[in-house]
Amino acid sequence: MATTTPTRTISVYEPTVTGLPPLRAYFESVWERRMFIWHMARTKMKAQHYDTVMGVVWLVVDPLVMAGTLYLMRAVLRSSGPPAQAGHVIANLIMGVTFFYLVRDIVQGCALSIVGNRAMVLNSSAPRACFPAVTMVRALCDMGPALGVYFLVHMFTGQPWGMSLIMLPLVMVLLVGFSLGLGLAFAPLVVFYRDAGILLPYLMRIWMYITPVMFTVAEIPGGFRGLFLINPLYPFFAMLQQIFVARWPSPAYLLGALAWTLGSLLVGGVAFLIRERDYAVRL
């Protein structure tokens, strides 16, 4: 009885006018490797921290320590401070740090995804977009424990709950999309200029201090409000603060976040794909 040998799809990169691969076939190829992306993300998480108790605990402790540091910087622990206000500040700090860490992990992880997976980039035919996708999945999984702790803090500090929570998944999708697009834009920059990968963590740290993480939108002086509006993360964190005080997100913030997300994905996606064929040469 004759045996048939399995066929293997061969990826051929041919020159095009725009430098972009056929997008439909490309994204179908990424989707076909969704199980590979999931298992690779799980493997990296297990290798880093999920195989130890302290590793999992650190996922919660790290944002709590940062929130505590920012809390002390605000100097709200004083005898004249009302407890309700202190509880709101604590909850807002933990929420802000948790979501900013999500942005940081996606942006930095995607930026380093090609350089960090050098061996697989050189020895596999998988679309290079699989590697930023692994980073995104991993960052979302890492956020889970810290977000659970935040909801407990939100409850124990007596913060309000409301139907506005149904908007949280939409805001998270926009925030993840914006972060992914920004990370995709940085990825080729890090491949061609390695110093960009060293500089990026410092830029992210500065970005956190000028984003409504340490403070609420209501605390921004009126004269400085215009400066904060040019911060791409401003509408995202303004909506998160509204949601967690049982208010519906402002339509203006929602439109602003949508514009930043679409622009980030468009610019980042084109920048990443148009140089994809050069990654192996530069590595």
Secondary structure in CASP SS format (residue, H / E / C, confidence):
PFRMAT SS
TARGET T0000
AUTHOR 0000-0000-0000
METHOD secondary structure of the structure
MODEL  1
M C 1.00
A C 1.00
T C 1.00
T C 1.00
T C 1.00
P C 1.00
T C 1.00
R C 1.00
T C 1.00
I C 1.00
S C 1.00
V C 1.00
Y C 1.00
E C 1.00
P C 1.00
T C 1.00
V C 1.00
T C 1.00
G C 1.00
L C 1.00
P C 1.00
P C 1.00
L H 1.00
R H 1.00
A H 1.00
Y H 1.00
F H 1.00
E H 1.00
S H 1.00
V H 1.00
W H 1.00
E H 1.00
R C 1.00
R H 1.00
M H 1.00
F H 1.00
I H 1.00
W H 1.00
H H 1.00
M H 1.00
A H 1.00
R H 1.00
T H 1.00
K H 1.00
M H 1.00
K H 1.00
A H 1.00
Q H 1.00
H H 1.00
Y H 1.00
D C 1.00
T C 1.00
V H 1.00
M H 1.00
G H 1.00
V H 1.00
V H 1.00
W H 1.00
L H 1.00
V H 1.00
V H 1.00
D H 1.00
P H 1.00
L H 1.00
V H 1.00
M H 1.00
A H 1.00
G H 1.00
T H 1.00
L H 1.00
Y H 1.00
L H 1.00
M H 1.00
R H 1.00
A C 1.00
V C 1.00
L C 1.00
R C 1.00
S C 1.00
S C 1.00
G C 1.00
P C 1.00
P H 1.00
A H 1.00
Q H 1.00
A H 1.00
G H 1.00
H H 1.00
V H 1.00
I H 1.00
A H 1.00
N H 1.00
L H 1.00
I H 1.00
M H 1.00
G H 1.00
V H 1.00
T H 1.00
F H 1.00
F H 1.00
Y H 1.00
L H 1.00
V H 1.00
R H 1.00
D H 1.00
I H 1.00
V H 1.00
Q H 1.00
G H 1.00
C H 1.00
A H 1.00
L C 1.00
S H 1.00
I H 1.00
V H 1.00
G H 1.00
N C 1.00
R H 1.00
A H 1.00
M H 1.00
V H 1.00
L H 1.00
N H 1.00
S C 1.00
S C 1.00
A C 1.00
P C 1.00
R C 1.00
A C 1.00
C H 1.00
F H 1.00
P H 1.00
A H 1.00
V H 1.00
T H 1.00
M H 1.00
V H 1.00
R H 1.00
A H 1.00
L H 1.00
C H 1.00
D H 1.00
M H 1.00
G H 1.00
P H 1.00
A H 1.00
L H 1.00
G H 1.00
V H 1.00
Y H 1.00
F H 1.00
L H 1.00
V H 1.00
H H 1.00
M H 1.00
F H 1.00
T C 1.00
G C 1.00
Q C 1.00
P C 1.00
W C 1.00
G C 1.00
M H 1.00
S H 1.00
L H 1.00
I H 1.00
M H 1.00
L H 1.00
P H 1.00
L H 1.00
V H 1.00
M H 1.00
V H 1.00
L H 1.00
L H 1.00
V H 1.00
G H 1.00
F H 1.00
S H 1.00
L H 1.00
G H 1.00
L H 1.00
G H 1.00
L H 1.00
A H 1.00
F H 1.00
A H 1.00
P H 1.00
L H 1.00
V H 1.00
V H 1.00
F H 1.00
Y C 1.00
R C 1.00
D H 1.00
A H 1.00
G H 1.00
I H 1.00
L H 1.00
L H 1.00
P H 1.00
Y H 1.00
L H 1.00
M H 1.00
R H 1.00
I H 1.00
W H 1.00
M H 1.00
Y H 1.00
I C 1.00
T C 1.00
P C 1.00
V C 1.00
M C 1.00
F C 1.00
T C 1.00
V H 1.00
A H 1.00
E H 1.00
I C 1.00
P C 1.00
G H 1.00
G H 1.00
F H 1.00
R H 1.00
G H 1.00
L H 1.00
F H 1.00
L H 1.00
I C 1.00
N C 1.00
P C 1.00
L C 1.00
Y H 1.00
P H 1.00
F H 1.00
F H 1.00
A H 1.00
M H 1.00
L H 1.00
Q H 1.00
Q H 1.00
I H 1.00
F C 1.00
V C 1.00
A C 1.00
R C 1.00
W C 1.00
P C 1.00
S C 1.00
P H 1.00
A H 1.00
Y H 1.00
L H 1.00
L H 1.00
G H 1.00
A H 1.00
L H 1.00
A H 1.00
W H 1.00
T H 1.00
L H 1.00
G H 1.00
S H 1.00
L H 1.00
L H 1.00
V H 1.00
G H 1.00
G H 1.00
V H 1.00
A H 1.00
F H 1.00
L H 1.00
I H 1.00
R C 1.00
E H 1.00
R H 1.00
D H 1.00
Y H 1.00
A H 1.00
V H 1.00
R H 1.00
L C 1.00
END
